[in-house]
Amino acid sequence: MGEMILASFLKIWHVIPIVIAIILFKKFMNKKDKKRRINKNEEHEKNGLTLELRTRKKYEDLGYKVISPEIQEGETDQIIDLVCSKDDKTLLFQCKNASTSKSITGEDIKKFHSYALNYVKSNDMAEKDVEFRYVIPYSDVLHKSAIKILTNDSYNCKYMIL
């Protein structure tokens, strides 16, 4: 039995360095892509193209009517940045231009979700016609607790990278 394993290993030993090289190359490319995304996002911000403006333009180009909700009196942080509607579908967006890795936690998503549900109720919208979107510049800003919530269909909230 041991001889068979050794014989099999001797036939494929040359594949191991190739697999290691592929893994290292993939890590290198992911790191390079992350740096490219960060630089691109910083360049957009310098040119006045905030994440919110880029999201607005994207959805206007897709034929949505886009509005920015009014800030309620006494509010310092606006949770719902954009409201997009087309036909009988409405999307509520929060654009979070975070740059620190793992800085957006599950609590941030829950806060957005809760506020968005209140917005839906206070504006007499049908909950089944509304979807929530969390817009980020790149995926590394999401903590694993946030990813878990955003991939859970019960929250009706997805994230998008722009």
Beta strands, then each sheet from edge to edge (+ up, - down):
strand 1: 65-67
strand 2: 82-86
strand 3: 89-95
strand 4: 130-136
strand 5: 157-161
sheet 1: 1+ 2- 3+ 4+ 5+
end
